[in-house]
Structures are given as C-alpha cells and as structure tokens.
Amino acid sequence: MLERAIDGPPQQPPEIPGLVLIRVDQPYLNICSVYEPCVAVIAQGSKRIVLGDETLCYGEDRYLITSMDLPVRSAVVEASAERPYLGVALRLDWREIASLMLESPASVPAPMLGGAARDSRAMTTGALTAPLLEAFDRLLGLLDQPEHIPALAPLIKREIHYRLLTGEAGARLRQIATVDTQSHQVARAIASLNARFTEPLRVEALARESGMSLSTFHHHFKTLTAMSPLQYQKQLRLTEARRLMLSEGMDASTSAFRVGYESPSQFSREYRRMFGAPPSKDIADFRWQQEPVAA
C-alpha cells in the first residue's frame, strides 16, 4: 500500500490533513528547509539530514521524528526512476500527545544509540516497528476509501501518536509536551524566533521569556537543536533567502534585505559558507541540476 499510494510530486491530500506523500526519482543534495513537528517514514530509499553539526541517516528500517520547527539540510541518497524514493510524513498533534500522556505509561525507556542514552535532541530517528508501519499503511489505505476517512483517520492518527509516545521517541515527546519543563519553554522560544527571524536577535529577551538565565537558555537551546540561537536564526534566514531566489526569482541583494540582513557582503559570505558557493552560482548550479536529462 505504501508504494502504491505514493505517486507523482509531493502531495498533501486534503482528505487527511497533516499527511504528506513524497516521491523522488533521482538523488538530490543540500536542500535546505524547515522541518515542522512530524514523523516521517520511508517506504523505499534513504535520506540524510544535517541538523547543526549532527548528521542523521534513515531509511526503510527507521523513522525520523521532529518535535519542533528545525532548519535542516537534507539529501535523498537513494533514488532512481526504476526504484524511486517513497516517503510519507504526518504532522504531530500536540493535543493528541497530551491526551495520550494521561493514558500511556509514564516511564518510557530513552533511546540507546552507540551505547549512550540520547533523548535530548528535538530531532532523532527510531526503529520502524511493524505496528507503526501497519498504522501508516492503514492510514494511506483510507485514501482509496474516502467514505471511511471521517470515522477512521482520527483513530489511526491517534494510534500512530501512541506508538511514538510508547516507543523510542517517547521520552523526548513528553519533555516537549510537558508545560513546566525547560524543553517546553525552549520550544516556545523557538516558535517565537521562527515568527520573527527577520528581526534583530534578542537572546536575552528569549531567555527572560523562558524563565532562564542566559547561560542556561543557551545550553538547553543547543542541546535541543544542535545550534546556538544565532546559528539557528542565520540558518532560517539563509534558507528563506535561497527559497526567495529559487521560487520567486529574487536577486541576492533583495532577498538578503528581505530576510533581515543589512549588509549584502555579509550575506554573501555567510551564504557561501553554508551552501559552498556564492548566491548566483549556487542558484544557477541548483537549477542546472534540476533540468531533465535528455533521452
């Protein structure tokens, strides 16, 4: 069902809000975007995600979970016309998670990677279990039975959230969802930063709103995101500037000012550091890579 249901360009079926279907017929590198809180499953192929200074790889045996808005660089490393990359993602519903936390076990084992517990990052991968995969399969199957979506889709979505909450990612989901935790406070600060990333960064104000000292806020922010607040804002700005140049045909200087830079030269330096080439060359190279190969 996963392979049959995911076809064509990325889709967001309106019948099932929060569901995204993805098909890619060739590998791609260095795509920058902001991942919203979601769980992503790959039916075929594999992907690499760079979060700050950390790299995550996942494929058909692991899922990716993101518990807050995070700017990342991604690459599809396995895809071809004969065997395309096929993926599905579902946006997390925090109200559903909060409801389930009242019913599911309070003690959830932290994920073990390389022999050490790593339950602090806001993005991680986990083992794709048969029950979780089957729940996604049934959710996609409803697209062929639209008359059953209103009754069954909410139940299957709830099951997916339950499987996540009681699995490897459960500890970090609880941290973000629990109001009086520092992780929850940092998540709120990140939402505020995302909404105002074009404005000058006021880290002291974010720390104060979070009820933390500046040093404590920095520590928890980097623990969750693998970036400092300044690095986070910079990646948001550069990602949006690249999108403006690619999607709206905006020139480098205009896009730089649009996302909050005051100096085009500083923008060009930081852009080159992140993408490996000046804006004009990077955009030209990217468009060339997207050109269809002649038969």
C-alpha angles and dihedrals in degrees: 000000000000093000094043096047098050108072137144126000123347109300136195104196107215090211090069110035115213095027119120125187121199135191124177123181099193137030118266133190139207100013110165121207143139114255114214121212103291148124117242128198127191117213093182133010131012140265140204123213125193114204111181104306094339128093124207124191125191139166142155094328099048137049128215121227126192118189100187140016107292131175109226143165115232139188132190101218100178119047139116139159089257094046109020126192108260122191142163129197133189124199113237117247109213093193089057090048092049090051093049092048087068091056107032126075113287094216113068121173114246116242115263118218121172090350095300129100110247109178099135106081117094088223126049145138129245139189111278104233125202094246092053093047091047091052091054089047091054092046091054090045089063090068086074091048104045093166089068097048098090093054103034108030094070090050094050092045088052090051091052091052090047092051090051095046093051094041137068094301095049097098095055093044090055091049093054095042097048108092100212097051124102089234090060091049092051089048089056090049090051091052088052092048091050091052093051105028093131091061125083110280116252103187092170090057092049090050092048092049088051092052093240138117115255093253093047091049092050090050096050093041092055092042090058100038105025086233139086116245090256092051090047093053092045092053091048091051096047092045092052092045090053090050091051091052094046101039103029101029092238118163121243098255094049093047090048092056091042093059095045108272116138095191122054090198092056089047091052092049094049092042091053091048091054102038101028096240140057115273098259094048094043093052092046092048092047093051091048091053090053094055111111115252113247115244 
